[in-house]
Amino acid sequence: MYFRLAGKSWLLLLLLTVFAGGCKKVVEETGLIGICPTVISTDPAAGAINVATNKKITATFNEPMDASTINASTFLLYQGANPIAGIVTYTGTTATFVPVNPLAANAVYTGTITTGAKYPAKNALLAIYVGTLNTAATQPLFSTDPVNGTLEVPPYKL
């Protein structure tokens, strides 16, 4: 009986050590210490409305990431279930997603950064980051000069 209890205690201690140490860094740094990488801000902010259709989307992390893990497979943008093609770059602590084509007007988009994004010591993001944004509606054309349908318009008005 004692042997079984001792075996279970050892296993419990091992599991606690693995879970507690999963995001500890080998070398401590100044600033945010001993935590898993996470997204601390985005531009536009999650839930933003009336976002320009030519907006670059950025995500800032709490610490420098492994640039090779910040790419089009880990920083994604969707309109519904449709993936949006874009170019992903990374500098400092900020990743940038630039859509290949302008976003559709008056549409909802969902941005995702997966746990494939990692800190150089290979610690993954603590959780998948998901945020949404709504693009602005197209601006209506209020007037034209000359007025639509006008006949015999001088050439300098065309």
Legacy VTK file of the C-alpha trace (Angstrom):
# vtk DataFile Version 3.0
C-alpha trace
ASCII
DATASET POLYDATA
POINTS 158 float
0.000 0.000 0.000
2.782 2.447 0.889
4.548 1.711 -2.435
1.412 2.576 -4.414
0.882 5.815 -2.525
4.527 6.779 -2.950
4.238 6.059 -6.702
1.157 8.260 -6.999
2.789 11.061 -5.010
5.803 10.970 -7.300
3.557 11.115 -10.366
1.560 14.011 -8.916
4.760 15.904 -8.113
6.054 15.301 -11.663
2.808 16.557 -13.234
2.772 19.680 -11.067
6.378 20.417 -12.008
5.657 20.054 -15.721
2.556 22.270 -15.602
4.126 24.919 -13.356
7.359 25.116 -15.328
5.888 25.077 -18.813
6.272 28.794 -19.419
9.272 29.590 -17.261
12.196 31.014 -19.172
15.711 29.701 -18.826
17.122 33.229 -18.545
15.122 35.835 -16.655
14.793 39.269 -18.244
13.747 42.642 -16.955
10.128 43.551 -17.560
7.533 40.811 -17.839
9.322 37.798 -16.388
8.593 34.099 -16.431
5.338 34.188 -18.350
4.257 32.681 -21.637
4.135 34.951 -24.655
0.788 36.599 -25.295
-0.787 39.258 -27.521
-1.077 42.451 -25.466
-2.601 44.770 -28.092
-3.823 44.959 -31.666
-4.422 47.744 -34.154
-7.238 48.004 -34.901
-8.370 46.946 -31.442
-10.474 43.792 -31.151
-14.116 44.677 -31.802
-13.263 47.830 -33.776
-15.891 49.165 -36.170
-15.637 51.407 -39.235
-12.122 50.150 -39.991
-10.688 51.389 -43.288
-10.665 48.736 -45.998
-6.939 49.354 -46.633
-5.933 49.003 -42.957
-2.809 47.055 -41.999
-3.500 44.837 -38.982
-0.890 44.638 -36.229
-0.490 42.520 -33.118
1.971 43.372 -30.359
3.358 40.681 -28.057
4.527 41.032 -24.457
8.035 39.948 -25.462
10.136 39.370 -28.602
9.013 36.322 -30.561
10.815 33.883 -32.850
10.361 35.719 -36.163
10.368 32.437 -38.100
7.144 31.447 -36.301
5.274 34.648 -37.177
4.014 34.006 -40.701
0.944 33.443 -42.886
0.335 30.102 -41.128
0.190 31.627 -37.638
-1.265 35.120 -38.306
-4.547 34.622 -40.168
-7.484 36.749 -41.262
-10.906 35.429 -42.293
-14.131 36.853 -43.653
-16.557 34.222 -42.413
-14.915 30.896 -43.318
-12.922 32.421 -46.198
-9.225 33.036 -45.564
-7.890 36.422 -46.679
-4.545 36.428 -48.484
-1.983 38.668 -46.869
1.681 39.336 -46.261
2.922 38.881 -42.696
6.006 40.647 -41.338
7.516 40.822 -37.875
9.738 43.452 -36.201
10.598 43.975 -32.519
7.505 42.731 -30.736
4.976 43.560 -33.475
3.560 41.369 -36.235
1.842 43.018 -39.214
-0.722 41.500 -41.592
-1.175 43.402 -44.863
-4.065 42.101 -46.989
-3.097 41.486 -50.621
-6.370 43.142 -51.729
-8.437 45.800 -49.944
-10.929 44.366 -47.476
-14.601 44.355 -48.448
-16.642 47.297 -47.192
-19.184 46.794 -44.403
-17.895 43.306 -43.568
-16.876 41.403 -40.444
-13.374 39.918 -40.266
-11.809 37.624 -37.695
-8.084 37.732 -37.010
-6.341 34.780 -35.377
-2.834 34.216 -34.079
-2.238 30.550 -33.376
-0.102 28.853 -30.754
2.348 28.146 -33.575
3.704 31.638 -32.787
6.530 31.062 -30.320
9.087 32.756 -28.117
12.718 31.989 -29.130
12.943 29.383 -26.316
10.041 27.655 -28.172
7.352 28.571 -25.616
4.108 28.894 -27.578
1.496 31.590 -27.064
-0.447 30.910 -23.894
-3.671 30.646 -25.944
-4.898 31.236 -29.476
-5.677 34.934 -29.951
-8.930 35.793 -31.744
-10.286 39.275 -32.453
-12.886 40.695 -34.820
-13.242 43.946 -36.718
-15.901 45.515 -38.924
-14.938 47.513 -41.988
-16.531 50.824 -42.855
-19.382 51.039 -45.324
-18.484 52.615 -48.638
-19.092 56.338 -48.738
-22.006 57.217 -51.014
-21.328 59.539 -53.911
-23.382 62.647 -53.106
-23.032 64.700 -56.267
-21.349 64.859 -59.611
-20.317 67.728 -61.816
-21.811 67.732 -64.335
-25.019 66.213 -62.937
-25.628 62.684 -64.169
-27.659 62.708 -67.399
-26.746 66.269 -68.412
-26.698 66.753 -72.189
-24.287 68.925 -74.186
-21.566 69.112 -71.538
-18.583 71.302 -72.479
-15.393 69.207 -72.994
-13.608 70.768 -70.015
-16.332 69.292 -67.733
-15.667 65.697 -68.798
LINES 1 159
158 0 1 2 3 4 5 6 7 8 9 10 11 12 13 14 15 16 17 18 19 20 21 22 23 24 25 26 27 28 29 30 31 32 33 34 35 36 37 38 39 40 41 42 43 44 45 46 47 48 49 50 51 52 53 54 55 56 57 58 59 60 61 62 63 64 65 66 67 68 69 70 71 72 73 74 75 76 77 78 79 80 81 82 83 84 85 86 87 88 89 90 91 92 93 94 95 96 97 98 99 100 101 102 103 104 105 106 107 108 109 110 111 112 113 114 115 116 117 118 119 120 121 122 123 124 125 126 127 128 129 130 131 132 133 134 135 136 137 138 139 140 141 142 143 144 145 146 147 148 149 150 151 152 153 154 155 156 157
